[in-house]
Amino acid sequence: MRAKVSLSGKVIGVGLAFLAFSSLAIAEPTTTVPLTVSRSVVPAIGLSYIKTSGSIPQVSSGQPGLRAVNVQLRNVVVSDLKRFRGLAVIHWKHLPTTDRTNTGFYETSVDRKFVSASTSVVSVLLPVASSFPLGIESEYWLSRTIDVRTGRRVSLGEMFARRSSGFGAVARVAARKIVTSSQCARQSDTGFTRPLYRLGWLPVPKNYKTFALTANGIAVGFDQGDVAGESCGSVEVVVPYKPVLPYMNSFGKRLVFGVRQAWMK
C-alpha cells in the first residue's frame, strides 16, 4: 500500500484526550469500559487474478449484544469487496489475452490509531488499496461507527445539534490541517486545481461520511484525489474534539465521552 498523506499526529491516552475538553463539564460514563479488538482475515473472492489480503476488525469481550456489531464491521469490508469483485470481472473480460498474466489486488488493514471500542461505542476507519490487473492503484477509506446500546450505525451529522454549524467546525480544522501539514496537498492547493480540491473538504455531509471517533478526535478519511492530487494517495486528518463538542447534541456528546482506546489483540 503506498504511503499516504497522514495528518493524524501523535496518539495520546484516552485520559489525556478527555482532559483536553473537560471544561465542558460533561460527565464521562463511569460504567464504560474498553473492548478488545482482534483481526480476522479478508476473505478471498474466488478470482485467480485478484489477491486479497489484510484484516477486518472484530470486537470481543464477553459482553452481550456484540454479535450485531461484528456483523456490521465485517459487512462494511465484505460489501466493498463484492463491489470490487464485480468491477474486476468486467475489467478482466476487456483485457487482451496477452495481458492476462498480470494480477490485481485488494488490501485493507486495521490501524490502532483509527480504532476505538468500548461498551458505549465502536468506531473504525479502515484504509483500502486496490488495483485491477494492469490497473492503477486506488486508495480510499471504509468506516463504521456503531452505538453499542442499540447496535445502530451512526452518521456524523446526527451527532450535531445543528448540522451546518457542526460540519462547519469540522471542516475549518480539516481544511487547515490538509493545507498546512502536507507538502503534497499544499502543492495541489495552487493554480487551476485549487478550486477543484477545495470542494472535497466543504462542510457538507458527503465529504465527512468516512470517519471514526478515536482517542485523539474525529478521524476523517478522504479518498485519493478528493482533496489533493492523485499522487498524494488517500488523506486522513484528526479533528480534536474541543472545537467541535459545542456543536454536538446530547447523543453526540454521549458517544464522544464513551470513546475508549481499544485493546488490540
Contacts in CASP RR format, 6 or more apart in sequence:
PFRMAT RR
TARGET T0000
AUTHOR 0000-0000-0000
METHOD contacts of the structure
MODEL  1
MRAKVSLSGKVIGVGLAFLAFSSLAIAEPTTTVPLTVSRSVVPAIGLSYI
KTSGSIPQVSSGQPGLRAVNVQLRNVVVSDLKRFRGLAVIHWKHLPTTDR
TNTGFYETSVDRKFVSASTSVVSVLLPVASSFPLGIESEYWLSRTIDVRT
GRRVSLGEMFARRSSGFGAVARVAARKIVTSSQCARQSDTGFTRPLYRLG
WLPVPKNYKTFALTANGIAVGFDQGDVAGESCGSVEVVVPYKPVLPYMNS
FGKRLVFGVRQAWMK
1 107 0 8 1.000
1 109 0 8 1.000
1 127 0 8 1.000
1 129 0 8 1.000
1 139 0 8 1.000
2 129 0 8 1.000
2 137 0 8 1.000
2 139 0 8 1.000
2 233 0 8 1.000
4 127 0 8 1.000
4 139 0 8 1.000
4 232 0 8 1.000
4 233 0 8 1.000
4 234 0 8 1.000
4 235 0 8 1.000
4 236 0 8 1.000
5 182 0 8 1.000
5 184 0 8 1.000
5 185 0 8 1.000
5 228 0 8 1.000
5 232 0 8 1.000
5 233 0 8 1.000
5 234 0 8 1.000
5 235 0 8 1.000
5 236 0 8 1.000
6 236 0 8 1.000
7 177 0 8 1.000
7 178 0 8 1.000
7 181 0 8 1.000
7 182 0 8 1.000
7 235 0 8 1.000
7 236 0 8 1.000
7 237 0 8 1.000
7 238 0 8 1.000
8 113 0 8 1.000
8 114 0 8 1.000
8 216 0 8 1.000
8 219 0 8 1.000
8 236 0 8 1.000
8 237 0 8 1.000
8 238 0 8 1.000
9 216 0 8 1.000
9 238 0 8 1.000
11 112 0 8 1.000
11 113 0 8 1.000
11 215 0 8 1.000
11 216 0 8 1.000
11 261 0 8 1.000
12 215 0 8 1.000
12 216 0 8 1.000
13 215 0 8 1.000
13 261 0 8 1.000
14 215 0 8 1.000
14 259 0 8 1.000
14 260 0 8 1.000
14 261 0 8 1.000
17 215 0 8 1.000
17 216 0 8 1.000
17 217 0 8 1.000
17 241 0 8 1.000
17 259 0 8 1.000
18 28 0 8 1.000
18 257 0 8 1.000
20 240 0 8 1.000
20 241 0 8 1.000
20 242 0 8 1.000
21 240 0 8 1.000
21 241 0 8 1.000
21 242 0 8 1.000
21 245 0 8 1.000
24 245 0 8 1.000
24 246 0 8 1.000
24 253 0 8 1.000
26 245 0 8 1.000
26 253 0 8 1.000
26 257 0 8 1.000
27 257 0 8 1.000
28 257 0 8 1.000
28 258 0 8 1.000
29 120 0 8 1.000
29 254 0 8 1.000
29 257 0 8 1.000
29 258 0 8 1.000
31 119 0 8 1.000
32 118 0 8 1.000
32 119 0 8 1.000
32 120 0 8 1.000
32 257 0 8 1.000
32 258 0 8 1.000
32 260 0 8 1.000
33 118 0 8 1.000
33 119 0 8 1.000
33 260 0 8 1.000
34 117 0 8 1.000
34 118 0 8 1.000
34 260 0 8 1.000
34 261 0 8 1.000
34 262 0 8 1.000
34 263 0 8 1.000
35 59 0 8 1.000
35 60 0 8 1.000
35 61 0 8 1.000
35 63 0 8 1.000
35 66 0 8 1.000
35 117 0 8 1.000
35 118 0 8 1.000
35 119 0 8 1.000
35 122 0 8 1.000
35 260 0 8 1.000
35 262 0 8 1.000
35 263 0 8 1.000
36 59 0 8 1.000
36 60 0 8 1.000
36 61 0 8 1.000
36 117 0 8 1.000
36 262 0 8 1.000
36 263 0 8 1.000
36 264 0 8 1.000
36 265 0 8 1.000
37 57 0 8 1.000
37 58 0 8 1.000
37 59 0 8 1.000
37 60 0 8 1.000
37 110 0 8 1.000
37 115 0 8 1.000
37 117 0 8 1.000
37 262 0 8 1.000
37 263 0 8 1.000
37 264 0 8 1.000
37 265 0 8 1.000
38 57 0 8 1.000
38 58 0 8 1.000
38 59 0 8 1.000
38 60 0 8 1.000
38 265 0 8 1.000
39 54 0 8 1.000
39 55 0 8 1.000
39 56 0 8 1.000
39 57 0 8 1.000
39 58 0 8 1.000
39 110 0 8 1.000
39 265 0 8 1.000
40 55 0 8 1.000
40 56 0 8 1.000
40 58 0 8 1.000
40 74 0 8 1.000
41 54 0 8 1.000
41 55 0 8 1.000
41 56 0 8 1.000
42 52 0 8 1.000
42 53 0 8 1.000
42 54 0 8 1.000
42 55 0 8 1.000
42 56 0 8 1.000
42 77 0 8 1.000
42 81 0 8 1.000
42 106 0 8 1.000
42 107 0 8 1.000
42 108 0 8 1.000
43 52 0 8 1.000
43 78 0 8 1.000
43 81 0 8 1.000
44 52 0 8 1.000
45 52 0 8 1.000
45 81 0 8 1.000
45 82 0 8 1.000
45 84 0 8 1.000
45 85 0 8 1.000
45 88 0 8 1.000
45 106 0 8 1.000
46 85 0 8 1.000
47 85 0 8 1.000
47 88 0 8 1.000
47 89 0 8 1.000
47 92 0 8 1.000
49 88 0 8 1.000
49 92 0 8 1.000
49 100 0 8 1.000
49 102 0 8 1.000
49 103 0 8 1.000
49 104 0 8 1.000
49 133 0 8 1.000
50 84 0 8 1.000
50 85 0 8 1.000
50 88 0 8 1.000
50 103 0 8 1.000
50 104 0 8 1.000
50 105 0 8 1.000
50 106 0 8 1.000
50 133 0 8 1.000
51 103 0 8 1.000
51 104 0 8 1.000
51 105 0 8 1.000
51 106 0 8 1.000
52 81 0 8 1.000
52 105 0 8 1.000
52 106 0 8 1.000
52 107 0 8 1.000
53 105 0 8 1.000
53 106 0 8 1.000
53 107 0 8 1.000
54 107 0 8 1.000
54 108 0 8 1.000
54 109 0 8 1.000
55 108 0 8 1.000
55 109 0 8 1.000
55 110 0 8 1.000
56 73 0 8 1.000
56 74 0 8 1.000
56 77 0 8 1.000
56 78 0 8 1.000
56 108 0 8 1.000
56 110 0 8 1.000
57 73 0 8 1.000
57 110 0 8 1.000
57 115 0 8 1.000
57 124 0 8 1.000
57 126 0 8 1.000
58 70 0 8 1.000
58 73 0 8 1.000
58 74 0 8 1.000
59 66 0 8 1.000
59 69 0 8 1.000
59 70 0 8 1.000
59 73 0 8 1.000
59 117 0 8 1.000
59 122 0 8 1.000
59 262 0 8 1.000
60 66 0 8 1.000
60 265 0 8 1.000
61 119 0 8 1.000
63 119 0 8 1.000
63 148 0 8 1.000
65 148 0 8 1.000
65 151 0 8 1.000
66 148 0 8 1.000
68 151 0 8 1.000
69 122 0 8 1.000
69 146 0 8 1.000
69 148 0 8 1.000
69 151 0 8 1.000
72 144 0 8 1.000
72 146 0 8 1.000
72 151 0 8 1.000
72 153 0 8 1.000
73 122 0 8 1.000
73 124 0 8 1.000
73 144 0 8 1.000
73 146 0 8 1.000
76 126 0 8 1.000
76 142 0 8 1.000
76 143 0 8 1.000
76 144 0 8 1.000
77 108 0 8 1.000
77 126 0 8 1.000
77 142 0 8 1.000
80 128 0 8 1.000
80 142 0 8 1.000
81 106 0 8 1.000
84 106 0 8 1.000
84 130 0 8 1.000
87 132 0 8 1.000
88 104 0 8 1.000
88 132 0 8 1.000
88 133 0 8 1.000
91 132 0 8 1.000
91 133 0 8 1.000
91 135 0 8 1.000
92 100 0 8 1.000
92 132 0 8 1.000
92 133 0 8 1.000
95 133 0 8 1.000
95 134 0 8 1.000
99 133 0 8 1.000
99 134 0 8 1.000
100 133 0 8 1.000
102 133 0 8 1.000
102 134 0 8 1.000
103 133 0 8 1.000
104 130 0 8 1.000
104 131 0 8 1.000
104 132 0 8 1.000
104 133 0 8 1.000
104 135 0 8 1.000
105 129 0 8 1.000
105 130 0 8 1.000
105 131 0 8 1.000
106 128 0 8 1.000
106 129 0 8 1.000
106 130 0 8 1.000
107 128 0 8 1.000
107 129 0 8 1.000
107 130 0 8 1.000
108 126 0 8 1.000
108 127 0 8 1.000
108 128 0 8 1.000
108 129 0 8 1.000
108 142 0 8 1.000
109 126 0 8 1.000
109 127 0 8 1.000
110 124 0 8 1.000
110 126 0 8 1.000
110 264 0 8 1.000
111 125 0 8 1.000
111 126 0 8 1.000
111 127 0 8 1.000
112 261 0 8 1.000
112 262 0 8 1.000
112 264 0 8 1.000
113 214 0 8 1.000
113 216 0 8 1.000
113 219 0 8 1.000
114 124 0 8 1.000
114 125 0 8 1.000
114 126 0 8 1.000
114 212 0 8 1.000
114 214 0 8 1.000
114 219 0 8 1.000
114 236 0 8 1.000
115 123 0 8 1.000
115 124 0 8 1.000
115 125 0 8 1.000
115 212 0 8 1.000
115 214 0 8 1.000
115 262 0 8 1.000
115 264 0 8 1.000
116 122 0 8 1.000
116 123 0 8 1.000
116 124 0 8 1.000
116 212 0 8 1.000
116 213 0 8 1.000
116 214 0 8 1.000
116 215 0 8 1.000
116 259 0 8 1.000
116 260 0 8 1.000
116 261 0 8 1.000
116 262 0 8 1.000
117 123 0 8 1.000
117 260 0 8 1.000
117 262 0 8 1.000
117 263 0 8 1.000
118 148 0 8 1.000
118 258 0 8 1.000
118 259 0 8 1.000
118 260 0 8 1.000
118 262 0 8 1.000
119 148 0 8 1.000
120 147 0 8 1.000
120 148 0 8 1.000
120 149 0 8 1.000
120 254 0 8 1.000
120 255 0 8 1.000
120 258 0 8 1.000
120 259 0 8 1.000
120 260 0 8 1.000
121 145 0 8 1.000
121 146 0 8 1.000
121 147 0 8 1.000
121 148 0 8 1.000
121 154 0 8 1.000
121 213 0 8 1.000
121 255 0 8 1.000
121 258 0 8 1.000
121 259 0 8 1.000
122 144 0 8 1.000
122 145 0 8 1.000
122 146 0 8 1.000
122 148 0 8 1.000
123 143 0 8 1.000
123 144 0 8 1.000
123 145 0 8 1.000
123 146 0 8 1.000
123 212 0 8 1.000
123 213 0 8 1.000
123 214 0 8 1.000
123 259 0 8 1.000
124 143 0 8 1.000
124 144 0 8 1.000
124 145 0 8 1.000
124 212 0 8 1.000
125 141 0 8 1.000
125 142 0 8 1.000
125 143 0 8 1.000
125 210 0 8 1.000
125 211 0 8 1.000
125 212 0 8 1.000
125 214 0 8 1.000
125 219 0 8 1.000
125 221 0 8 1.000
125 236 0 8 1.000
126 141 0 8 1.000
126 142 0 8 1.000
126 143 0 8 1.000
127 139 0 8 1.000
127 141 0 8 1.000
127 234 0 8 1.000
127 236 0 8 1.000
128 139 0 8 1.000
128 140 0 8 1.000
128 141 0 8 1.000
128 142 0 8 1.000
129 137 0 8 1.000
129 138 0 8 1.000
129 139 0 8 1.000
130 137 0 8 1.000
130 138 0 8 1.000
131 137 0 8 1.000
131 138 0 8 1.000
138 224 0 8 1.000
139 223 0 8 1.000
139 224 0 8 1.000
139 233 0 8 1.000
139 234 0 8 1.000
140 223 0 8 1.000
140 224 0 8 1.000
140 234 0 8 1.000
141 210 0 8 1.000
141 221 0 8 1.000
141 222 0 8 1.000
141 223 0 8 1.000
141 234 0 8 1.000
141 236 0 8 1.000
142 210 0 8 1.000
143 209 0 8 1.000
143 210 0 8 1.000
143 211 0 8 1.000
143 212 0 8 1.000
143 221 0 8 1.000
144 153 0 8 1.000
145 153 0 8 1.000
145 154 0 8 1.000
145 155 0 8 1.000
145 156 0 8 1.000
145 211 0 8 1.000
145 212 0 8 1.000
145 213 0 8 1.000
145 255 0 8 1.000
146 152 0 8 1.000
146 153 0 8 1.000
146 154 0 8 1.000
147 154 0 8 1.000
147 255 0 8 1.000
154 255 0 8 1.000
155 205 0 8 1.000
155 209 0 8 1.000
156 167 0 8 1.000
156 170 0 8 1.000
156 205 0 8 1.000
156 208 0 8 1.000
156 209 0 8 1.000
156 211 0 8 1.000
156 218 0 8 1.000
157 163 0 8 1.000
157 166 0 8 1.000
157 167 0 8 1.000
157 205 0 8 1.000
157 208 0 8 1.000
158 251 0 8 1.000
158 252 0 8 1.000
159 248 0 8 1.000
159 249 0 8 1.000
159 251 0 8 1.000
159 252 0 8 1.000
159 255 0 8 1.000
159 256 0 8 1.000
160 166 0 8 1.000
160 167 0 8 1.000
160 247 0 8 1.000
160 248 0 8 1.000
160 249 0 8 1.000
160 252 0 8 1.000
161 247 0 8 1.000
161 248 0 8 1.000
161 249 0 8 1.000
162 247 0 8 1.000
163 205 0 8 1.000
164 203 0 8 1.000
165 247 0 8 1.000
166 203 0 8 1.000
166 244 0 8 1.000
166 247 0 8 1.000
166 248 0 8 1.000
167 203 0 8 1.000
167 204 0 8 1.000
167 205 0 8 1.000
167 208 0 8 1.000
168 203 0 8 1.000
169 243 0 8 1.000
169 244 0 8 1.000
169 246 0 8 1.000
169 247 0 8 1.000
170 203 0 8 1.000
170 208 0 8 1.000
170 218 0 8 1.000
170 220 0 8 1.000
170 239 0 8 1.000
170 244 0 8 1.000
171 201 0 8 1.000
171 202 0 8 1.000
171 203 0 8 1.000
171 207 0 8 1.000
171 208 0 8 1.000
172 203 0 8 1.000
172 243 0 8 1.000
173 237 0 8 1.000
173 239 0 8 1.000
173 240 0 8 1.000
173 243 0 8 1.000
173 244 0 8 1.000
174 201 0 8 1.000
174 208 0 8 1.000
174 220 0 8 1.000
174 237 0 8 1.000
174 239 0 8 1.000
175 198 0 8 1.000
175 201 0 8 1.000
177 237 0 8 1.000
177 238 0 8 1.000
177 239 0 8 1.000
178 185 0 8 1.000
178 189 0 8 1.000
178 201 0 8 1.000
178 222 0 8 1.000
178 227 0 8 1.000
178 228 0 8 1.000
178 235 0 8 1.000
178 237 0 8 1.000
179 185 0 8 1.000
179 186 0 8 1.000
179 189 0 8 1.000
180 186 0 8 1.000
182 228 0 8 1.000
182 232 0 8 1.000
182 235 0 8 1.000
184 228 0 8 1.000
184 229 0 8 1.000
184 231 0 8 1.000
184 232 0 8 1.000
185 197 0 8 1.000
185 227 0 8 1.000
185 228 0 8 1.000
185 229 0 8 1.000
185 232 0 8 1.000
185 235 0 8 1.000
188 194 0 8 1.000
188 197 0 8 1.000
188 227 0 8 1.000
188 228 0 8 1.000
188 229 0 8 1.000
188 232 0 8 1.000
189 197 0 8 1.000
189 198 0 8 1.000
189 228 0 8 1.000
193 229 0 8 1.000
197 225 0 8 1.000
197 226 0 8 1.000
197 227 0 8 1.000
197 228 0 8 1.000
197 229 0 8 1.000
198 227 0 8 1.000
200 207 0 8 1.000
200 222 0 8 1.000
200 226 0 8 1.000
200 227 0 8 1.000
201 207 0 8 1.000
201 222 0 8 1.000
201 227 0 8 1.000
207 222 0 8 1.000
207 226 0 8 1.000
208 220 0 8 1.000
210 220 0 8 1.000
210 221 0 8 1.000
210 222 0 8 1.000
210 223 0 8 1.000
211 218 0 8 1.000
211 219 0 8 1.000
211 220 0 8 1.000
211 221 0 8 1.000
212 218 0 8 1.000
212 219 0 8 1.000
213 219 0 8 1.000
213 255 0 8 1.000
213 256 0 8 1.000
213 259 0 8 1.000
214 238 0 8 1.000
214 259 0 8 1.000
214 261 0 8 1.000
215 259 0 8 1.000
215 260 0 8 1.000
215 261 0 8 1.000
216 238 0 8 1.000
216 240 0 8 1.000
217 238 0 8 1.000
217 239 0 8 1.000
217 240 0 8 1.000
217 241 0 8 1.000
218 238 0 8 1.000
218 239 0 8 1.000
218 241 0 8 1.000
218 244 0 8 1.000
219 236 0 8 1.000
219 237 0 8 1.000
219 238 0 8 1.000
219 239 0 8 1.000
220 236 0 8 1.000
220 237 0 8 1.000
220 238 0 8 1.000
220 239 0 8 1.000
221 234 0 8 1.000
221 235 0 8 1.000
221 236 0 8 1.000
221 237 0 8 1.000
222 228 0 8 1.000
222 234 0 8 1.000
222 235 0 8 1.000
222 236 0 8 1.000
222 237 0 8 1.000
223 234 0 8 1.000
224 230 0 8 1.000
224 232 0 8 1.000
224 233 0 8 1.000
224 234 0 8 1.000
225 232 0 8 1.000
225 233 0 8 1.000
226 235 0 8 1.000
227 235 0 8 1.000
228 235 0 8 1.000
241 256 0 8 1.000
245 253 0 8 1.000
245 256 0 8 1.000
248 256 0 8 1.000
END
